[in-house]
Amino acid sequence: MNRRTLISAALGAMAAAAIPALAANGLPPVEVFRTPSCGCCGAWVDHLKAAGFDVKVTMVDDTAVARRKYGLPDKFGSCHTAVVAGYVVEGHVPAADVKKLLAMKPLAVGIAVPGMPVGSPGMEMGSRKDPYQVLLVDKQGRERVFSAYN
């Protein structure tokens, strides 16, 4: 092995070590904080996995603790809180919106679907689909509509 090859290999190894963990499909891992008693949270986790995310579930007694730790105001609360690539994803957010958030990389705390709207991922109830919005929450706690589902 010549010197140039050795230096190139060493630089490649250092660069690989500096890159955050990514799933084989290039998506960052997601950590979900949920309570053991909530079934819809498990359905949302399955929705994320089906969309290609590697998901780690952490059972907690109170998801508000995680929400506050990561800076999302309680008024955006739902039944589970997730963290991905430094963003909070609160509630039944569609996986497509999580991917959109990761692609856009806005200066924000994250995105949220407050409450538990029927028809959102993990909250399916037959053909019923209530309208809901995915909100982008900025660092000051202000919100704007990120996506709308009617």
C-alpha positions as CSV (number, residue, x, y, z in Angstrom):
1,M,0.0,0.0,0.0
2,N,1.5,3.3,-1.0
3,R,1.4,6.5,1.1
4,R,-1.4,8.1,-0.9
5,T,-3.7,5.1,-0.5
6,L,-3.0,4.9,3.2
7,I,-3.8,8.6,3.7
8,S,-7.0,8.3,1.6
9,A,-8.1,5.2,3.6
10,A,-7.4,7.0,6.9
11,L,-9.3,10.1,5.8
12,G,-12.3,8.0,4.7
13,A,-12.4,6.2,8.0
14,M,-12.4,9.5,9.9
15,A,-15.1,10.9,7.7
16,A,-17.3,7.8,8.2
17,A,-16.8,8.1,12.0
18,A,-17.9,11.7,11.9
19,I,-21.2,11.0,10.1
20,P,-24.2,10.5,12.4
21,A,-25.7,7.0,12.4
22,L,-28.0,6.4,9.4
23,A,-30.1,3.5,8.4
24,A,-29.2,1.6,5.3
25,N,-31.7,3.8,3.4
26,G,-30.1,7.0,4.6
27,L,-32.7,7.9,7.2
28,P,-31.6,8.8,10.7
29,P,-32.8,6.7,13.6
30,V,-35.9,7.7,15.6
31,E,-36.3,7.4,19.3
32,V,-39.9,7.3,20.5
33,F,-41.0,7.9,24.0
34,R,-44.3,6.3,24.8
35,T,-46.3,4.8,27.7
36,P,-46.8,1.1,27.8
37,S,-50.6,1.4,27.9
38,C,-51.1,3.2,24.6
39,G,-51.8,1.0,21.6
40,C,-52.0,3.8,19.0
41,C,-48.4,4.7,19.7
42,G,-47.3,1.2,18.7
43,A,-49.3,1.5,15.5
44,W,-47.5,4.8,14.7
45,V,-44.1,3.2,15.4
46,D,-45.2,0.5,12.9
47,H,-46.1,3.3,10.4
48,L,-42.6,4.8,10.7
49,K,-40.9,1.4,10.3
50,A,-42.9,0.7,7.2
51,A,-41.6,4.0,5.8
52,G,-38.0,2.9,6.3
53,F,-37.1,4.4,9.7
54,D,-35.1,2.5,12.3
55,V,-37.1,3.1,15.5
56,K,-36.0,2.7,19.1
57,V,-38.9,2.7,21.6
58,T,-38.4,4.0,25.2
59,M,-41.2,3.3,27.6
60,V,-41.9,6.1,30.0
61,D,-44.5,6.9,32.6
62,D,-45.1,10.5,31.3
63,T,-44.3,11.6,27.8
64,A,-44.5,15.3,28.9
65,V,-41.1,14.8,30.5
66,A,-39.5,14.0,27.1
67,R,-41.5,16.8,25.4
68,R,-40.1,19.4,27.9
69,K,-36.6,18.0,27.8
70,Y,-36.5,18.5,24.0
71,G,-38.1,22.0,24.1
72,L,-41.6,21.4,22.8
73,P,-44.3,23.3,24.6
74,D,-47.0,21.2,26.2
75,K,-49.8,22.8,24.2
76,F,-48.6,20.7,21.2
77,G,-48.7,17.5,23.2
78,S,-50.0,14.1,22.1
79,C,-49.6,10.6,23.4
80,H,-46.0,10.0,22.2
81,T,-42.9,12.1,21.6
82,A,-40.1,11.2,19.2
83,V,-36.7,12.6,18.4
84,V,-35.0,12.4,15.1
85,A,-31.9,14.3,13.9
86,G,-32.3,16.8,16.6
87,Y,-36.0,17.5,15.9
88,V,-39.0,16.7,18.0
89,V,-41.8,14.8,16.3
90,E,-44.9,14.9,18.5
91,G,-48.0,12.8,18.0
92,H,-49.4,11.1,14.9
93,V,-47.3,12.8,12.3
94,P,-47.2,11.1,8.9
95,A,-43.8,9.6,8.0
96,A,-43.9,11.6,4.8
97,D,-43.9,14.8,6.9
98,V,-41.0,13.5,9.0
99,K,-39.0,12.9,5.7
100,K,-40.0,16.4,4.5
101,L,-38.8,17.9,7.8
102,L,-35.4,16.1,7.4
103,A,-35.1,17.3,3.8
104,M,-36.0,20.9,4.6
105,K,-33.9,21.2,7.8
106,P,-35.8,24.3,9.1
107,L,-34.6,26.2,12.1
108,A,-37.3,24.7,14.4
109,V,-37.9,22.6,17.5
110,G,-39.9,20.2,15.3
111,I,-43.3,19.2,14.1
112,A,-46.4,18.2,15.9
113,V,-49.9,16.8,15.5
114,P,-51.5,17.8,18.8
115,G,-54.2,15.5,20.2
116,M,-55.0,12.3,18.5
117,P,-57.0,13.0,15.3
118,V,-58.9,10.0,13.8
119,G,-57.4,9.0,10.5
120,S,-53.9,10.1,11.2
121,P,-51.2,7.4,11.2
122,G,-51.8,5.0,14.1
123,M,-55.3,6.4,14.7
124,E,-57.1,4.7,11.8
125,M,-60.7,3.9,12.4
126,G,-62.2,2.4,9.2
127,S,-62.9,5.0,6.6
128,R,-63.3,7.9,9.0
129,K,-60.7,10.6,8.6
130,D,-61.0,13.8,10.5
131,P,-59.1,16.9,9.2
132,Y,-55.9,17.8,11.0
133,Q,-52.8,19.8,10.6
134,V,-49.1,19.1,11.1
135,L,-47.6,22.1,12.8
136,L,-44.0,23.4,12.5
137,V,-42.9,24.7,15.9
138,D,-40.1,27.3,16.0
139,K,-37.6,27.9,18.7
140,Q,-39.8,30.5,20.3
141,G,-42.8,28.1,20.5
142,R,-44.6,29.8,17.6
143,E,-46.4,27.5,15.1
144,R,-47.3,27.5,11.5
145,V,-49.0,24.9,9.3
146,F,-46.5,22.5,7.8
147,S,-49.0,20.2,6.2
148,A,-52.8,19.9,6.2
149,Y,-54.9,16.8,5.8
150,N,-58.6,17.2,5.0
